[in-house]
Amino acid sequence: MEKKNIDWSNLGFAYQVTDKRFVSNYKNGAWDEGVLTEDATITLTECAGVLQYAQTCFEGLKAYTTEDGRTVCFRPDLNASRMKDSCERLEMPVFPEDKFVEAVKAVVRANEAYVPPYGSGATLYIRPYMFGSSAVIGVKPAEEYQFRMFCTPVGPYFKGGAKPITIRVCDYDRAAPHGTGHIKAGLNYAMSLYQIVDAHEQGFDENMYLDAATRTYVEETGGANFIFITKDGTLVTPKSDSILPSITRRSLMVVAEKYLGMKVEHRPVRFDEIKDFAECGLCGTAAVISPVGKINDHGKEICFPSGMDEMGPVTKKLYDTLTGIQMGRIEAPEGWIVEI
Ligand SMILES: *Cc1c(COP(=O)(O)O)cnc(C)c1O
């Protein structure tokens, strides 16, 4: 397969159009077969459910080249099942999970020339999404939907290695108890833009959201779950019904326990415990793990002993093991690596 002439190691994290995308339409109560198309545009009624009432959800996963030259993706079945949960919560029809995984394979195969080579640090980011496409003016679910999946090559999330970031405790909430924080809905991101723009203006990389009801427990950032390492080497990760169940976080819990022999705790984490932890990181598909060096709580700084120069040693071990599994250097648990 001839690869595109792309400067892989200098790619940023931005959209770039590729050759083919998958499209399936839901009409009269059923999904059609779906097709791969070269058309990267969408024509919609001005009154589409997605435009009026934000009826839309999405997923994100990656395909990449392993050390031995295979094109693979990581746990796409979990993206399929999480999208099912999102659709059910938003009164949208579920796209069958097995067909979701087939569509991932079809899209990557059709754009194989854009899958970055092993060692470049770049990956092919895959974006499945669904939206209400028929006209809705009274508040109710749309009757017709479109499921789409495109892909775009993206650079290493952190150029020149993962430097620890500084985050701040945010005074706005991300997700209400019994709300939609646990699903991957566009609406959760629309209302986070104000906070992220403000955080950047104030010199912070991300917002740490606390639980909306009591503001005493740690939830997550706008797009990544937290992991903490205690001074005696236990992985602690916050549990709450309003946190989005990150596939990276769930995978790291397995890696910590089964590969590194660590103790793992998935439990509510009080904000006032954080000062006692040794390491902190954010996890998600895009960066795998971003180390956090400092948390600013209204001017009061919590500085982790791992410092601002590099990833903490345990975080680094977690990162190296998970990326080793993804890249085929370390044997993966059954079903984690899906060959295209
Ligand atoms: C997508 C997302 C994550 C990360 O999930 P992964 O499956 O690891 O990519 C974390 N938090 C939020 C709010 C998200 O939308």
The ligand as an SDF file (V2000), in Angstrom:
LIG
                    3D

 15 15  0  0  0  0  0  0  0  0999 V2000
  -14.0860   10.7640   25.1950 C   0  0  0  0  0  0  0  0  0  0  0  0
  -13.9950   11.2510   26.6060 C   0  0  0  0  0  0  0  0  0  0  0  0
  -13.0460   10.7390   27.5120 C   0  0  0  0  0  0  0  0  0  0  0  0
  -11.9780    9.7600   27.1070 C   0  0  0  0  0  0  0  0  0  0  0  0
  -12.4950    8.5240   26.7310 O   0  0  0  0  0  0  0  0  0  0  0  0
  -11.6060    7.4880   25.8930 P   0  0  0  0  0  0  0  0  0  0  0  0
  -12.5550    6.3950   25.5970 O   0  0  0  0  0  0  0  0  0  0  0  0
  -10.4880    7.0600   26.7640 O   0  0  0  0  0  0  0  0  0  0  0  0
  -11.1220    8.2210   24.6920 O   0  0  0  0  0  0  0  0  0  0  0  0
  -13.0740   11.2060   28.8090 C   0  0  0  0  0  0  0  0  0  0  0  0
  -13.9640   12.1330   29.2150 N   0  0  0  0  0  0  0  0  0  0  0  0
  -14.8750   12.6610   28.3720 C   0  0  0  0  0  0  0  0  0  0  0  0
  -15.8250   13.6880   28.8820 C   0  0  0  0  0  0  0  0  0  0  0  0
  -14.9180   12.2320   27.0410 C   0  0  0  0  0  0  0  0  0  0  0  0
  -15.8210   12.7580   26.2150 O   0  0  0  0  0  0  0  0  0  0  0  0
  1  2  1  0
  2  3  1  0
  2 14  2  0
  3  4  1  0
  3 10  2  0
  4  5  1  0
  5  6  1  0
  6  7  2  0
  6  8  1  0
  6  9  1  0
 10 11  1  0
 11 12  2  0
 12 13  1  0
 12 14  1  0
 14 15  1  0
M  END
$$$$
